[in-house]
Amino acid sequence: MGSLLLGLIELQSIENRLRAAKAKLGRCRRGVIIQENQLRSFQNSFEAKKEEIQLTRIQSDRLELDLAERNETVAKYRAALNTVRTNKEYASILTAMNTSKADNSKLETQVLELMKNIEADQAECEQISSDIAQQKDKLNALRKDTEVNAKKFETEIEQIQQEWDVAAEMIPPETLEIFNRVAETYDGEAIATVELQDAKSGSYTCGGCFMGLTNETANMLMTKDDIIRCPNCARILVMGASED
């Protein structure tokens, strides 16, 4: 294998290390983002629950006002019973008063139910508030750890990038452009090793897409130091160590 392909193999090795280091940095920072989203979710739940409590209070206040007015009506009915002159009037007022009292009882039940809901929501608010405090502590600790780890990963990336730049200088610009383009297509994997599938028939496949390759392709790789790409996936082909 010639210097060009050996240089590309070396560059591929460094590319893999560089992308792995960047991935570690990305995961490190994503952890903070995930926890920030969790905190935001708690805060949104807290605000939503507070709004729900407020709306329930408004509904409860309206019912209590209505109940107070209805109780006044019942009091008026009760006072009227003392002034009626006939049994018919008495019976009519009594019926109206009892109907109002029954309606009031239903309103009282609704108010009590709303107050129970408010108490339950307030308890839930307190729990969410506690969750928010714990999440903030967790996030602050994670941010500190992430800052330390991120600096370490950034230093590693910078060092590997320097290696990559040195290795890239040994590759012709046109070839380097092809390498970079294919690497972007396949998440850094620009090179594929040609694999021997059957020694008797001399059949080969691309180690990247596993499609068959001609004997001519394998022979060219064994005799020439040229860029040969897989006709199916367009990766740069190199022979494995045993076929070199």
C-alpha positions as CSV (number, residue, x, y, z in Angstrom):
1,M,0.0,0.0,0.0
2,G,1.4,3.4,-1.0
3,S,2.0,6.5,0.9
4,L,-1.3,8.2,-0.3
5,L,-3.6,5.4,1.0
6,L,-1.5,5.0,4.2
7,G,-1.8,8.7,4.8
8,L,-5.6,8.5,4.3
9,I,-5.8,5.5,6.7
10,E,-3.9,7.6,9.3
11,L,-6.2,10.6,8.7
12,Q,-9.2,8.3,9.1
13,S,-7.9,7.1,12.4
14,I,-7.4,10.6,13.6
15,E,-10.8,11.6,12.2
16,N,-12.4,8.8,14.3
17,R,-10.7,10.0,17.5
18,L,-11.7,13.6,16.7
19,R,-15.3,12.8,16.2
20,A,-15.4,10.6,19.3
21,A,-14.0,13.5,21.4
22,K,-16.5,15.9,19.9
23,A,-19.3,13.4,20.7
24,K,-18.1,13.2,24.3
25,L,-18.2,17.0,24.5
26,G,-21.7,17.0,22.9
27,R,-23.0,14.5,25.4
28,C,-21.5,16.4,28.3
29,R,-23.3,19.6,27.2
30,R,-26.6,17.8,26.4
31,G,-26.7,16.6,29.9
32,V,-27.1,20.2,31.1
33,I,-29.7,20.9,28.4
34,I,-31.7,17.9,29.5
35,Q,-31.7,19.0,33.1
36,E,-32.5,22.6,32.1
37,N,-35.5,21.3,30.2
38,Q,-36.5,19.3,33.2
39,L,-36.3,22.4,35.4
40,R,-38.3,24.3,32.8
41,S,-41.0,21.6,32.9
42,F,-41.3,21.8,36.6
43,Q,-41.6,25.6,36.5
44,N,-44.2,25.4,33.8
45,S,-46.2,22.9,35.8
46,F,-45.9,25.1,38.9
47,E,-47.2,28.2,37.0
48,A,-50.0,26.1,35.4
49,K,-51.1,24.8,38.8
50,K,-51.0,28.3,40.3
51,E,-53.3,29.5,37.5
52,E,-55.6,26.5,38.1
53,I,-55.8,27.4,41.8
54,Q,-56.6,31.0,40.9
55,L,-59.4,30.0,38.5
56,T,-60.8,27.6,41.1
57,R,-60.8,30.4,43.7
58,I,-62.7,32.7,41.3
59,Q,-65.3,30.0,40.7
60,S,-65.5,29.3,44.4
61,D,-65.9,33.1,45.2
62,R,-68.7,33.4,42.6
63,L,-70.6,30.4,44.1
64,E,-70.2,31.8,47.6
65,L,-71.5,35.1,46.5
66,D,-74.4,33.4,44.9
67,L,-75.0,31.3,48.0
68,A,-75.0,34.4,50.2
69,E,-77.6,36.0,48.0
70,R,-79.7,32.8,48.1
71,N,-79.4,32.6,51.9
72,E,-80.8,36.2,52.1
73,T,-83.7,35.0,49.9
74,V,-84.3,32.1,52.3
75,A,-84.2,34.5,55.3
76,K,-86.8,36.7,53.5
77,Y,-89.0,33.6,52.9
78,R,-88.7,32.7,56.6
79,A,-89.7,36.2,57.7
80,A,-92.6,36.2,55.3
81,L,-94.0,33.0,56.9
82,N,-94.7,35.1,60.0
83,T,-96.8,37.6,58.1
84,V,-99.0,35.4,55.8
85,R,-102.7,35.3,56.4
86,T,-103.8,32.1,54.6
87,N,-102.6,28.5,54.6
88,K,-102.3,28.7,50.8
89,E,-99.8,31.6,51.1
90,Y,-98.0,29.8,53.8
91,A,-97.7,26.6,51.8
92,S,-96.5,28.5,48.7
93,I,-93.8,30.4,50.6
94,L,-92.7,27.3,52.5
95,T,-92.3,25.4,49.2
96,A,-90.3,28.2,47.7
97,M,-88.1,28.4,50.8
98,N,-87.5,24.6,50.9
99,T,-86.6,24.7,47.2
100,S,-84.1,27.5,47.8
101,K,-82.6,25.7,50.8
102,A,-82.2,22.5,48.6
103,D,-80.5,24.6,45.9
104,N,-78.3,26.2,48.6
105,S,-77.3,22.8,49.9
106,K,-76.1,21.9,46.4
107,L,-74.1,25.1,46.1
108,E,-72.5,24.5,49.5
109,T,-71.5,21.0,48.3
110,Q,-70.0,22.5,45.2
111,V,-68.1,25.1,47.2
112,L,-66.7,22.5,49.6
113,E,-65.6,20.4,46.6
114,L,-63.8,23.4,45.1
115,M,-62.1,24.1,48.4
116,K,-60.9,20.5,48.6
117,N,-59.5,20.9,45.0
118,I,-57.7,24.1,46.0
119,E,-56.2,22.4,49.0
120,A,-55.0,19.4,46.9
121,D,-53.6,21.8,44.2
122,Q,-51.8,23.8,46.9
123,A,-50.2,20.6,48.2
124,E,-49.2,19.7,44.7
125,C,-47.8,23.2,44.3
126,E,-45.7,22.8,47.4
127,Q,-44.4,19.5,46.0
128,I,-43.5,21.0,42.7
129,S,-41.8,23.9,44.4
130,S,-39.7,21.4,46.3
131,D,-38.9,19.6,43.1
132,I,-37.9,22.9,41.5
133,A,-35.5,23.6,44.4
134,Q,-33.9,20.1,44.1
135,Q,-33.7,20.4,40.4
136,K,-31.9,23.7,40.7
137,D,-29.4,22.2,43.1
138,K,-28.9,19.3,40.7
139,L,-28.5,21.6,37.7
140,N,-26.0,23.8,39.4
141,A,-23.9,20.9,40.5
142,L,-24.1,19.4,37.0
143,R,-23.1,22.7,35.4
144,K,-19.9,22.8,37.6
145,D,-19.0,19.3,36.6
146,T,-19.8,19.9,33.0
147,E,-17.6,23.0,32.9
148,V,-14.7,21.0,34.2
149,N,-15.3,18.1,31.8
150,A,-16.0,20.4,28.9
151,K,-12.6,22.1,29.3
152,K,-10.9,18.7,29.4
153,F,-12.7,17.6,26.2
154,E,-12.0,20.9,24.5
155,T,-8.3,20.4,25.2
156,E,-8.5,16.9,23.9
157,I,-10.3,18.1,20.7
158,E,-7.7,20.8,20.2
159,Q,-4.8,18.4,20.5
160,I,-6.4,15.9,18.1
161,Q,-7.3,18.7,15.7
162,Q,-3.6,19.6,15.5
163,E,-2.8,16.0,14.7
164,W,-5.5,16.0,12.0
165,D,-4.1,19.2,10.5
166,V,-0.6,17.8,10.3
167,A,-1.9,14.5,8.7
168,A,-4.1,16.5,6.3
169,E,-1.1,18.4,5.0
170,M,0.3,15.2,3.6
171,I,-2.8,14.6,1.5
172,P,-3.2,16.3,-1.9
173,P,-6.0,19.0,-1.7
174,E,-8.2,17.2,-4.3
175,T,-8.0,14.0,-2.3
176,L,-8.6,15.7,1.0
177,E,-11.7,17.4,-0.4
178,I,-13.1,14.0,-1.4
179,F,-12.2,12.6,2.0
180,N,-14.0,15.4,3.8
181,R,-17.0,15.2,1.6
182,V,-17.4,11.4,2.1
183,A,-16.7,11.7,5.8
184,E,-19.6,14.2,6.2
185,T,-21.9,11.8,4.4
186,Y,-21.0,8.8,6.6
187,D,-20.5,10.4,10.0
188,G,-16.7,10.4,9.6
189,E,-16.3,7.0,8.0
190,A,-14.7,8.0,4.7
191,I,-12.7,4.9,4.2
192,A,-13.9,1.3,3.8
193,T,-11.7,-1.8,3.9
194,V,-12.1,-4.3,1.1
195,E,-13.0,-7.6,2.5
196,L,-12.3,-11.0,1.0
197,Q,-15.4,-13.1,1.0
198,D,-14.2,-16.2,-0.8
199,A,-10.5,-17.0,-1.4
200,K,-11.2,-19.6,-4.0
201,S,-13.4,-17.4,-6.2
202,G,-11.6,-14.2,-5.3
203,S,-14.8,-12.4,-4.4
204,Y,-14.6,-9.2,-2.5
205,T,-17.1,-6.8,-0.8
206,C,-17.0,-3.2,0.5
207,G,-16.6,-3.1,4.2
208,G,-18.8,0.0,4.3
209,C,-21.9,-1.0,2.4
210,F,-21.1,-4.8,1.9
211,M,-21.8,-4.7,-1.8
212,G,-19.7,-6.9,-4.1
213,L,-16.6,-5.6,-5.7
214,T,-14.8,-6.8,-8.9
215,N,-11.5,-8.6,-8.8
216,E,-10.2,-5.7,-11.0
217,T,-10.9,-3.3,-8.2
218,A,-9.0,-5.4,-5.7
219,N,-6.1,-5.9,-8.0
220,M,-5.9,-2.1,-8.6
221,L,-5.8,-1.4,-4.9
222,M,-3.0,-4.0,-4.5
223,T,-0.9,-2.6,-7.3
224,K,-1.6,1.1,-7.3
225,D,-1.6,4.0,-4.8
226,D,-4.7,5.7,-6.3
227,I,-8.0,6.8,-4.9
228,I,-10.6,4.1,-5.8
229,R,-14.1,4.6,-4.5
230,C,-16.9,2.0,-4.0
231,P,-19.3,2.3,-6.9
232,N,-22.2,1.8,-4.5
233,C,-21.5,4.0,-1.4
234,A,-18.6,6.1,-2.8
235,R,-16.4,5.5,0.2
236,I,-12.6,5.4,-0.4
237,L,-11.5,1.8,-0.6
238,V,-8.3,0.3,0.9
239,M,-7.2,-3.3,1.2
240,G,-7.1,-5.0,4.5
241,A,-3.8,-5.9,6.1
242,S,-3.9,-9.5,4.9
243,E,-4.4,-8.5,1.3
244,D,-1.7,-5.8,1.2
